[in-house]
Every structure is written in structure tokens, then in C-alpha cells.
Amino acid sequence: MKQVRFLSYLKTLTGVSNYELKSDPNTIADALQEIANKFPQISDLILDTVPEVSFILGERTLVTPKDLDLVLNDELIIGPIVAGG
């Protein structure tokens, strides 16, 4: 099954560090909808047109809405936006 891993304060907000997706979603957008339904306390953070978190799939950090149509093959990681400098 496809997994979601929550990092940092998202673990506190959801009460879990890992969640197994029940609907076997095809895309990241589908997965985010299931997550928002399961954890409404973070729905605004993940479903906003400008998300307040980062989505990581494999080696790729998803930062734009167009990336949400990518196929979800494995684990999706949701964490805080990290900036460097």
C-alpha cells in the first residue's frame, strides 16, 4: 500500500507519523484529498493553491500545483517548507 509520512509539526497536528492510504490513489492530488478528509486539521495547509508545506516524492520536491498530477507510486512525505541560504 501507498504510505504518507508526516514530518515535524505535521506529526503533532495529525497525531501520527505514518498513514497508509486506503483508497490506493493514482495521483498526488488524489492522495492529498484523502489525507484532507482523514485529517481535516491540516486540510488548509495541504489543499491551498499555495501549500504551506512541501510534498516530497522520491528525489523530487513538489512545489507547484502542476506537480500534483504526478503518479503516486510509493511514499509521499509531507513536511515543513525548508529554506536555505
Buried (B, 14 or more C-beta within 10 A) or exposed (E): EBEBBBBEEBBEEBEBEEBEBEEEBBBBBBBBBBBBEBBEEBBEBBBEEEBEBBBBBEEEBBEEEEBBEBEBEEBBBBBEEEEEE
